[in-house]
Amino acid sequence: MVSRATHMQLLDVALLNDWARNLRDMFHGQTPHLVGSALTKSDYRDVNVRLILADDDHAKLASCVNIDRLNLCLSLWGRQATLELPIDCQLQQMTTANAEYDGVRRAIGRTR
């Protein structure tokens, strides 16, 4: 059996990586990660993208922006940029992200 890095179609992966490069640039080089069922199941429900920020950076951002609203905006932008992939984008604090998730994280948007 051949192991796949993701169960997404090639075009979807290309569009996701293109959007993720823009997301990475917006957050000064922080690498977004694909997590969740799109990595493990052919019938994934959504495309989970996580941008893990240092605790201090997350706190600074949260002091001036509603993180939940920003997550919604980033998710909607991702859906538009990827021709309607069901993107669920969330910014996460590093300590929390590492404590709550022990699954696979696949870096996206790193190459052109």
N, CA, C and O atoms as a GROMACS GRO file, in nm:
protein
  448
    1MET      N    1   0.083  -0.117   0.000
    1MET     CA    2   0.000   0.000   0.000
    1MET      C    3   0.088   0.124   0.000
    1MET      O    4   0.185   0.131   0.076
    2VAL      N    5   0.056   0.221  -0.084
    2VAL     CA    6   0.132   0.345  -0.094
    2VAL      C    7   0.084   0.443   0.011
    2VAL      O    8  -0.036   0.463   0.027
    3SER      N    9   0.177   0.504   0.081
    3SER     CA   10   0.143   0.605   0.181
    3SER      C   11   0.129   0.740   0.114
    3SER      O   12   0.211   0.778   0.030
    4ARG      N   13   0.025   0.814   0.149
    4ARG     CA   14   0.002   0.946   0.092
    4ARG      C   15   0.027   1.052   0.198
    4ARG      O   16  -0.001   1.031   0.316
    5ALA      N   17   0.080   1.167   0.154
    5ALA     CA   18   0.101   1.279   0.246
    5ALA      C   19  -0.032   1.345   0.281
    5ALA      O   20  -0.047   1.401   0.390
    6THR      N   21  -0.127   1.339   0.189
    6THR     CA   22  -0.260   1.395   0.210
    6THR      C   23  -0.358   1.323   0.119
    6THR      O   24  -0.318   1.261   0.020
    7HIS      N   25  -0.484   1.330   0.151
    7HIS     CA   26  -0.586   1.270   0.067
    7HIS      C   27  -0.650   1.372  -0.026
    7HIS      O   28  -0.751   1.343  -0.090
    8MET      N   29  -0.593   1.491  -0.032
    8MET     CA   30  -0.645   1.596  -0.118
    8MET      C   31  -0.596   1.576  -0.261
    8MET      O   32  -0.492   1.513  -0.284
    9GLN      N   33  -0.671   1.628  -0.356
    9GLN     CA   34  -0.632   1.621  -0.496
    9GLN      C   35  -0.514   1.716  -0.522
    9GLN      O   36  -0.495   1.813  -0.449
   10LEU      N   37  -0.438   1.687  -0.625
   10LEU     CA   38  -0.318   1.764  -0.656
   10LEU      C   39  -0.348   1.913  -0.675
   10LEU      O   40  -0.275   1.998  -0.623
   11LEU      N   41  -0.454   1.947  -0.747
   11LEU     CA   42  -0.490   2.087  -0.768
   11LEU      C   43  -0.524   2.154  -0.634
   11LEU      O   44  -0.484   2.268  -0.609
   12ASP      N   45  -0.596   2.083  -0.549
   12ASP     CA   46  -0.632   2.138  -0.418
   12ASP      C   47  -0.507   2.164  -0.334
   12ASP      O   48  -0.497   2.266  -0.266
   13VAL      N   49  -0.412   2.074  -0.339
   13VAL     CA   50  -0.287   2.091  -0.264
   13VAL      C   51  -0.210   2.212  -0.318
   13VAL      O   52  -0.154   2.290  -0.241
   14ALA      N   53  -0.207   2.228  -0.450
   14ALA     CA   54  -0.137   2.342  -0.510
   14ALA      C   55  -0.202   2.474  -0.468
   14ALA      O   56  -0.132   2.568  -0.432
   15LEU      N   57  -0.334   2.479  -0.471
   15LEU     CA   58  -0.404   2.601  -0.430
   15LEU      C   59  -0.385   2.628  -0.281
   15LEU      O   60  -0.367   2.742  -0.240
   16LEU      N   61  -0.389   2.523  -0.201
   16LEU     CA   62  -0.368   2.537  -0.057
   16LEU      C   63  -0.228   2.590  -0.028
   16LEU      O   64  -0.212   2.679   0.055
   17ASN      N   65  -0.127   2.536  -0.095
   17ASN     CA   66   0.010   2.582  -0.074
   17ASN      C   67   0.029   2.726  -0.118
   17ASN      O   68   0.101   2.801  -0.053
   18ASP      N   69  -0.035   2.765  -0.227
   18ASP     CA   70  -0.025   2.903  -0.273
   18ASP      C   71  -0.084   2.998  -0.169
   18ASP      O   72  -0.023   3.100  -0.136
   19TRP      N   73  -0.202   2.965  -0.118
   19TRP     CA   74  -0.264   3.048  -0.014
   19TRP      C   75  -0.179   3.048   0.113
   19TRP      O   76  -0.162   3.152   0.177
   20ALA      N   77  -0.126   2.932   0.149
   20ALA     CA   78  -0.045   2.921   0.271
   20ALA      C   79   0.082   3.005   0.262
   20ALA      O   80   0.128   3.057   0.364
   21ARG      N   81   0.139   3.020   0.142
   21ARG     CA   82   0.256   3.107   0.125
   21ARG      C   83   0.219   3.251   0.159
   21ARG      O   84   0.295   3.322   0.225
   22ASN      N   85   0.103   3.294   0.114
   22ASN     CA   86   0.056   3.430   0.145
   22ASN      C   87   0.029   3.444   0.295
   22ASN      O   88   0.060   3.548   0.353
   23LEU      N   89  -0.028   3.343   0.355
   23LEU     CA   90  -0.053   3.343   0.499
   23LEU      C   91   0.080   3.352   0.575
   23LEU      O   92   0.092   3.428   0.671
   24ARG      N   93   0.177   3.274   0.532
   24ARG     CA   94   0.310   3.277   0.596
   24ARG      C   95   0.372   3.416   0.584
   24ARG      O   96   0.430   3.467   0.680
   25ASP      N   97   0.360   3.476   0.467
   25ASP     CA   98   0.416   3.611   0.448
   25ASP      C   99   0.345   3.713   0.538
   25ASP      O  100   0.409   3.803   0.592
   26MET      N  101   0.215   3.699   0.554
   26MET     CA  102   0.138   3.790   0.638
   26MET      C  103   0.183   3.782   0.784
   26MET      O  104   0.179   3.882   0.855
   27PHE      N  105   0.224   3.664   0.827
   27PHE     CA  106   0.267   3.643   0.965
   27PHE      C  107   0.419   3.630   0.976
   27PHE      O  108   0.470   3.554   1.058
   28HIS      N  109   0.489   3.704   0.893
   28HIS     CA  110   0.634   3.720   0.902
   28HIS      C  111   0.710   3.589   0.910
   28HIS      O  112   0.798   3.572   0.995
   29GLY      N  113   0.678   3.497   0.821
   29GLY     CA  114   0.754   3.374   0.808
   29GLY      C  115   0.708   3.258   0.894
   29GLY      O  116   0.769   3.151   0.890
   30GLN      N  117   0.602   3.274   0.973
   30GLN     CA  118   0.549   3.163   1.051
   30GLN      C  119   0.485   3.061   0.957
   30GLN      O  120   0.401   3.097   0.874
   31THR      N  121   0.523   2.937   0.968
   31THR     CA  122   0.478   2.834   0.875
   31THR      C  123   0.343   2.776   0.915
   31THR      O  124   0.328   2.726   1.026
   32PRO      N  125   0.244   2.783   0.825
   32PRO     CA  126   0.116   2.717   0.852
   32PRO      C  127   0.133   2.565   0.839
   32PRO      O  128   0.220   2.516   0.768
   33HIS      N  129   0.046   2.493   0.910
   33HIS     CA  130   0.050   2.346   0.906
   33HIS      C  131  -0.088   2.290   0.874
   33HIS      O  132  -0.190   2.339   0.922
   34LEU      N  133  -0.088   2.188   0.792
   34LEU     CA  134  -0.209   2.111   0.765
   34LEU      C  135  -0.215   2.003   0.872
   34LEU      O  136  -0.118   1.931   0.895
   35VAL      N  137  -0.331   1.991   0.937
   35VAL     CA  138  -0.351   1.891   1.041
   35VAL      C  139  -0.486   1.824   1.018
   35VAL      O  140  -0.566   1.870   0.937
   36GLY      N  141  -0.511   1.718   1.090
   36GLY     CA  142  -0.644   1.659   1.091
   36GLY      C  143  -0.672   1.560   0.981
   36GLY      O  144  -0.582   1.500   0.923
   37SER      N  145  -0.801   1.546   0.953
   37SER     CA  146  -0.849   1.436   0.869
   37SER      C  147  -0.806   1.443   0.723
   37SER      O  148  -0.802   1.340   0.657
   38ALA      N  149  -0.776   1.560   0.670
   38ALA     CA  150  -0.731   1.568   0.531
   38ALA      C  151  -0.598   1.494   0.511
   38ALA      O  152  -0.562   1.459   0.399
   39LEU      N  153  -0.527   1.472   0.621
   39LEU     CA  154  -0.402   1.396   0.614
   39LEU      C  155  -0.425   1.246   0.624
   39LEU      O  156  -0.340   1.167   0.582
   40THR      N  157  -0.538   1.207   0.678
   40THR     CA  158  -0.556   1.066   0.711
   40THR      C  159  -0.676   0.997   0.647
   40THR      O  160  -0.680   0.874   0.642
   41LYS      N  161  -0.772   1.074   0.597
   41LYS     CA  162  -0.896   1.014   0.546
   41LYS      C  163  -0.932   1.069   0.409
   41LYS      O  164  -0.921   1.189   0.385
   42SER      N  165  -0.975   0.983   0.320
   42SER     CA  166  -1.016   1.028   0.187
   42SER      C  167  -1.149   1.103   0.193
   42SER      O  168  -1.179   1.181   0.103
   43ASP      N  169  -1.228   1.081   0.296
   43ASP     CA  170  -1.357   1.150   0.309
   43ASP      C  171  -1.350   1.258   0.417
   43ASP      O  172  -1.442   1.271   0.499
   44TYR      N  173  -1.240   1.337   0.417
   44TYR     CA  174  -1.224   1.443   0.515
   44TYR      C  175  -1.338   1.544   0.503
   44TYR      O  176  -1.392   1.568   0.395
   45ARG      N  177  -1.373   1.602   0.617
   45ARG     CA  178  -1.484   1.697   0.622
   45ARG      C  179  -1.437   1.840   0.598
   45ARG      O  180  -1.505   1.918   0.531
   46ASP      N  181  -1.321   1.874   0.654
   46ASP     CA  182  -1.267   2.007   0.636
   46ASP      C  183  -1.115   2.001   0.628
   46ASP      O  184  -1.054   1.898   0.654
   47VAL      N  185  -1.057   2.113   0.590
   47VAL     CA  186  -0.912   2.123   0.574
   47VAL      C  187  -0.862   2.211   0.688
   47VAL      O  188  -0.875   2.333   0.684
   48ASN      N  189  -0.805   2.148   0.790
   48ASN     CA  190  -0.761   2.218   0.910
   48ASN      C  191  -0.621   2.273   0.890
   48ASN      O  192  -0.525   2.199   0.868
   49VAL      N  193  -0.610   2.406   0.900
   49VAL     CA  194  -0.482   2.474   0.888
   49VAL      C  195  -0.457   2.544   1.021
   49VAL      O  196  -0.543   2.616   1.072
   50ARG      N  197  -0.339   2.523   1.076
   50ARG     CA  198  -0.304   2.585   1.203
   50ARG      C  199  -0.176   2.666   1.185
   50ARG      O  200  -0.078   2.621   1.126
   51LEU      N  201  -0.180   2.786   1.239
   51LEU     CA  202  -0.063   2.872   1.242
   51LEU      C  203  -0.028   2.888   1.390
   51LEU      O  204  -0.098   2.955   1.465
   52ILE      N  205   0.082   2.827   1.429
   52ILE     CA  206   0.120   2.824   1.570
   52ILE      C  207   0.217   2.938   1.597
   52ILE      O  208   0.326   2.946   1.538
   53LEU      N  209   0.175   3.026   1.687
   53LEU     CA  210   0.255   3.144   1.720
   53LEU      C  211   0.318   3.128   1.858
   53LEU      O  212   0.261   3.064   1.946
   54ALA      N  213   0.434   3.187   1.874
   54ALA     CA  214   0.497   3.191   2.007
   54ALA      C  215   0.397   3.252   2.104
   54ALA      O  216   0.318   3.339   2.068
   55ASP      N  217   0.400   3.206   2.227
   55ASP     CA  218   0.303   3.252   2.327
   55ASP      C  219   0.297   3.404   2.336
   55ASP      O  220   0.188   3.462   2.341
   56ASP      N  221   0.413   3.470   2.339
   56ASP     CA  222   0.416   3.616   2.349
   56ASP      C  223   0.356   3.682   2.226
   56ASP      O  224   0.282   3.780   2.238
   57ASP      N  225   0.386   3.630   2.108
   57ASP     CA  226   0.330   3.687   1.985
   57ASP      C  227   0.178   3.670   1.981
   57ASP      O  228   0.106   3.761   1.940
   58HIS      N  229   0.132   3.554   2.023
   58HIS     CA  230  -0.013   3.530   2.028
   58HIS      C  231  -0.080   3.627   2.125
   58HIS      O  232  -0.186   3.682   2.095
   59ALA      N  233  -0.019   3.647   2.242
   59ALA     CA  234  -0.075   3.738   2.342
   59ALA      C  235  -0.080   3.882   2.291
   59ALA      O  236  -0.178   3.952   2.314
   60LYS      N  237   0.026   3.925   2.223
   60LYS     CA  238   0.028   4.061   2.167
   60LYS      C  239  -0.083   4.078   2.064
   60LYS      O  240  -0.153   4.180   2.063
   61LEU      N  241  -0.100   3.980   1.978
   61LEU     CA  242  -0.204   3.987   1.877
   61LEU      C  243  -0.342   3.987   1.942
   61LEU      O  244  -0.430   4.064   1.903
   62ALA      N  245  -0.360   3.901   2.041
   62ALA     CA  246  -0.490   3.890   2.108
   62ALA      C  247  -0.525   4.017   2.185
   62ALA      O  248  -0.642   4.042   2.213
   63SER      N  249  -0.425   4.097   2.220
   63SER     CA  250  -0.453   4.221   2.293
   63SER      C  251  -0.515   4.329   2.205
   63SER      O  252  -0.574   4.425   2.255
   64CYS      N  253  -0.503   4.312   2.074
   64CYS     CA  254  -0.557   4.415   1.985
   64CYS      C  255  -0.655   4.361   1.880
   64CYS      O  256  -0.716   4.440   1.808
   65VAL      N  257  -0.670   4.230   1.872
   65VAL     CA  258  -0.757   4.169   1.772
   65VAL      C  259  -0.834   4.055   1.837
   65VAL      O  260  -0.780   3.981   1.919
   66ASN      N  261  -0.960   4.041   1.800
   66ASN     CA  262  -1.038   3.926   1.845
   66ASN      C  263  -0.990   3.805   1.764
   66ASN      O  264  -1.018   3.796   1.644
   67ILE      N  265  -0.921   3.713   1.828
   67ILE     CA  266  -0.861   3.598   1.758
   67ILE      C  267  -0.967   3.512   1.690
   67ILE      O  268  -0.944   3.465   1.579
   68ASP      N  269  -1.081   3.491   1.753
   68ASP     CA  270  -1.187   3.411   1.691
   68ASP      C  271  -1.235   3.475   1.561
   68ASP      O  272  -1.258   3.405   1.462
   69ARG      N  273  -1.251   3.606   1.562
   69ARG     CA  274  -1.293   3.676   1.439
   69ARG      C  275  -1.184   3.669   1.332
   69ARG      O  276  -1.213   3.652   1.214
   70LEU      N  277  -1.059   3.682   1.375
   70LEU     CA  278  -0.948   3.672   1.281
   70LEU      C  279  -0.943   3.532   1.221
   70LEU      O  280  -0.919   3.518   1.101
   71ASN      N  281  -0.965   3.429   1.302
   71ASN     CA  282  -0.969   3.292   1.251
   71ASN      C  283  -1.078   3.278   1.144
   71ASN      O  284  -1.056   3.217   1.040
   72LEU      N  285  -1.195   3.336   1.170
   72LEU     CA  286  -1.303   3.332   1.073
   72LEU      C  287  -1.263   3.402   0.944
   72LEU      O  288  -1.287   3.350   0.835
   73CYS      N  289  -1.203   3.519   0.956
   73CYS     CA  290  -1.159   3.592   0.836
   73CYS      C  291  -1.056   3.514   0.756
   73CYS      O  292  -1.064   3.507   0.634
   74LEU      N  293  -0.959   3.454   0.826
   74LEU     CA  294  -0.857   3.376   0.757
   74LEU      C  295  -0.918   3.253   0.690
   74LEU      O  296  -0.878   3.216   0.580
   75SER      N  297  -1.014   3.190   0.757
   75SER     CA  298  -1.081   3.072   0.699
   75SER      C  299  -1.157   3.111   0.573
   75SER      O  300  -1.150   3.040   0.472
   76LEU      N  301  -1.230   3.220   0.578
   76LEU     CA  302  -1.305   3.266   0.460
   76LEU      C  303  -1.212   3.303   0.346
   76LEU      O  304  -1.239   3.272   0.230
   77TRP      N  305  -1.102   3.371   0.378
   77TRP     CA  306  -1.003   3.405   0.277
   77TRP      C  307  -0.946   3.277   0.214
   77TRP      O  308  -0.931   3.268   0.092
   78GLY      N  309  -0.915   3.179   0.298
   78GLY     CA  310  -0.863   3.052   0.248
   78GLY      C  311  -0.962   2.982   0.156
   78GLY      O  312  -0.923   2.926   0.054
   79ARG      N  313  -1.089   2.984   0.193
   79ARG     CA  314  -1.192   2.921   0.108
   79ARG      C  315  -1.199   2.989  -0.028
   79ARG      O  316  -1.208   2.922  -0.131
   80GLN      N  317  -1.194   3.122  -0.028
   80GLN     CA  318  -1.198   3.196  -0.154
   80GLN      C  319  -1.074   3.167  -0.239
   80GLN      O  320  -1.083   3.144  -0.360
   81ALA      N  321  -0.957   3.169  -0.175
   81ALA     CA  322  -0.830   3.153  -0.247
   81ALA      C  323  -0.811   3.012  -0.301
   81ALA      O  324  -0.736   2.993  -0.397
   82THR      N  325  -0.877   2.914  -0.242
   82THR     CA  326  -0.860   2.774  -0.284
   82THR      C  327  -0.981   2.721  -0.361
   82THR      O  328  -0.998   2.600  -0.375
   83LEU      N  329  -1.063   2.811  -0.410
   83LEU     CA  330  -1.182   2.774  -0.488
   83LEU      C  331  -1.278   2.687  -0.406
   83LEU      O  332  -1.331   2.588  -0.456
   84GLU      N  333  -1.299   2.727  -0.282
   84GLU     CA  334  -1.401   2.669  -0.194
   84GLU      C  335  -1.360   2.542  -0.120
   84GLU      O  336  -1.448   2.464  -0.083
   85LEU      N  337  -1.230   2.519  -0.098
   85LEU     CA  338  -1.193   2.412  -0.005
   85LEU      C  339  -1.249   2.451   0.132
   85LEU      O  340  -1.247   2.568   0.168
   86PRO      N  341  -1.297   2.356   0.208
   86PRO     CA  342  -1.355   2.388   0.339
   86PRO      C  343  -1.247   2.416   0.445
   86PRO      O  344  -1.225   2.337   0.537
   87ILE      N  345  -1.181   2.530   0.430
   87ILE     CA  346  -1.070   2.568   0.517
   87ILE      C  347  -1.120   2.603   0.656
   87ILE      O  348  -1.217   2.677   0.672
   88ASP      N  349  -1.054   2.549   0.757
   88ASP     CA  350  -1.072   2.589   0.897
   88ASP      C  351  -0.935   2.632   0.945
   88ASP      O  352  -0.853   2.550   0.985
   89CYS      N  353  -0.911   2.764   0.942
   89CYS     CA  354  -0.780   2.818   0.979
   89CYS      C  355  -0.788   2.875   1.120
   89CYS      O  356  -0.879   2.950   1.154
   90GLN      N  357  -0.691   2.837   1.202
   90GLN     CA  358  -0.686   2.887   1.339
   90GLN      C  359  -0.544   2.925   1.378
   90GLN      O  360  -0.448   2.853   1.351
   91LEU      N  361  -0.534   3.040   1.443
   91LEU     CA  362  -0.409   3.080   1.506
   91LEU      C  363  -0.408   3.016   1.643
   91LEU      O  364  -0.508   3.019   1.715
   92GLN      N  365  -0.295   2.958   1.680
   92GLN     CA  366  -0.287   2.893   1.810
   92GLN      C  367  -0.162   2.936   1.885
   92GLN      O  368  -0.057   2.962   1.826
   93GLN      N  369  -0.176   2.942   2.015
   93GLN     CA  370  -0.064   2.968   2.104
   93GLN      C  371   0.020   2.840   2.112
   93GLN      O  372  -0.036   2.732   2.128
   94MET      N  373   0.151   2.853   2.101
   94MET     CA  374   0.238   2.736   2.094
   94MET      C  375   0.218   2.639   2.211
   94MET      O  376   0.206   2.519   2.190
   95THR      N  377   0.215   2.690   2.333
   95THR     CA  378   0.201   2.604   2.449
   95THR      C  379   0.071   2.525   2.443
   95THR      O  380   0.069   2.404   2.469
   96THR      N  381  -0.037   2.592   2.410
   96THR     CA  382  -0.168   2.528   2.401
   96THR      C  383  -0.171   2.426   2.287
   96THR      O  384  -0.221   2.315   2.304
   97ALA      N  385  -0.120   2.466   2.173
   97ALA     CA  386  -0.121   2.376   2.056
   97ALA      C  387  -0.044   2.248   2.084
   97ALA      O  388  -0.090   2.139   2.048
   98ASN      N  389   0.069   2.260   2.148
   98ASN     CA  390   0.150   2.140   2.177
   98ASN      C  391   0.087   2.053   2.285
   98ASN      O  392   0.102   1.931   2.284
   99ALA      N  393   0.017   2.115   2.378
   99ALA     CA  394  -0.047   2.038   2.486
   99ALA      C  395  -0.173   1.966   2.438
   99ALA      O  396  -0.205   1.857   2.486
  100GLU      N  397  -0.244   2.025   2.342
  100GLU     CA  398  -0.373   1.972   2.302
  100GLU      C  399  -0.370   1.882   2.179
  100GLU      O  400  -0.467   1.811   2.152
  101TYR      N  401  -0.260   1.883   2.103
  101TYR     CA  402  -0.259   1.809   1.977
  101TYR      C  403  -0.131   1.729   1.964
  101TYR      O  404  -0.022   1.785   1.968
  102ASP      N  405  -0.145   1.598   1.949
  102ASP     CA  406  -0.027   1.514   1.933
  102ASP      C  407  -0.027   1.444   1.798
  102ASP      O  408   0.050   1.350   1.776
  103GLY      N  409  -0.112   1.489   1.707
  103GLY     CA  410  -0.120   1.428   1.574
  103GLY      C  411  -0.013   1.484   1.481
  103GLY      O  412   0.073   1.562   1.521
  104VAL      N  413  -0.021   1.441   1.357
  104VAL     CA  414   0.074   1.484   1.254
  104VAL      C  415   0.044   1.628   1.212
  104VAL      O  416  -0.072   1.667   1.195
  105ARG      N  417   0.150   1.705   1.196
  105ARG     CA  418   0.141   1.840   1.139
  105ARG      C  419   0.227   1.840   1.014
  105ARG      O  420   0.345   1.803   1.019
  106ARG      N  421   0.170   1.883   0.904
  106ARG     CA  422   0.245   1.888   0.779
  106ARG      C  423   0.260   2.034   0.737
  106ARG      O  424   0.161   2.101   0.710
  107ALA      N  425   0.385   2.082   0.732
  107ALA     CA  426   0.411   2.220   0.692
  107ALA      C  427   0.361   2.241   0.549
  107ALA      O  428   0.381   2.157   0.462
  108ILE      N  429   0.295   2.354   0.528
  108ILE     CA  430   0.246   2.389   0.394
  108ILE      C  431   0.291   2.530   0.360
  108ILE      O  432   0.321   2.611   0.448
  109GLY      N  433   0.296   2.558   0.230
  109GLY     CA  434   0.329   2.692   0.184
  109GLY      C  435   0.474   2.730   0.195
  109GLY      O  436   0.507   2.849   0.203
  110ARG      N  437   0.562   2.632   0.196
  110ARG     CA  438   0.703   2.662   0.216
  110ARG      C  439   0.782   2.681   0.087
  110ARG      O  440   0.888   2.744   0.089
  111THR      N  441   0.734   2.628  -0.024
  111THR     CA  442   0.810   2.639  -0.148
  111THR      C  443   0.722   2.696  -0.258
  111THR      O  444   0.599   2.689  -0.252
  112ARG      N  445   0.786   2.752  -0.355
  112ARG     CA  446   0.715   2.809  -0.472
  112ARG      C  447   0.718   2.712  -0.585
  112ARG      O  448   0.664   2.741  -0.692
   0.00000   0.00000   0.00000
